[in-house]
Amino acid sequence: MNPYIQIIAAFFGSLGFALLFNLRGQWLFFTALGGGLSWCVYLISGSFISHYERQYFAAAFFLRMFAERGLEAVITGGAIASGIITAMVCWNVIKLNLLKK
């Protein structure tokens, strides 16, 4: 899939979760921006990291650093997105290791 479409989808997906958790005002944009940028980090890290788990970790680490930079309300959005990324890592570990047949 086209990486630009993926980044735009991450932006709007994060925006949807921000609306779901009642973030308002400028925090909507910063939360969506954090989601889009963290997916961009995931895609860029894929060019030199071969494991999905490490790519997810790089994206979650970036998102946490983005959320910690004085954007207090974005920490909620960052925690939500980091939780989703962590769940994706766990699912991939389960899928790759436990569901092999």
Secondary structure, 3 states (H helix, E strand, C coil): CCHHHHHHHHHHHHHHHHHHCCCCCHHHHHHHHHHHHHHHHHHHHCCCCCCHHHHHHHHHHHHHHHHHCCCCCHHHHHHHHHHHHHHHHHHHHHHHHHCCC
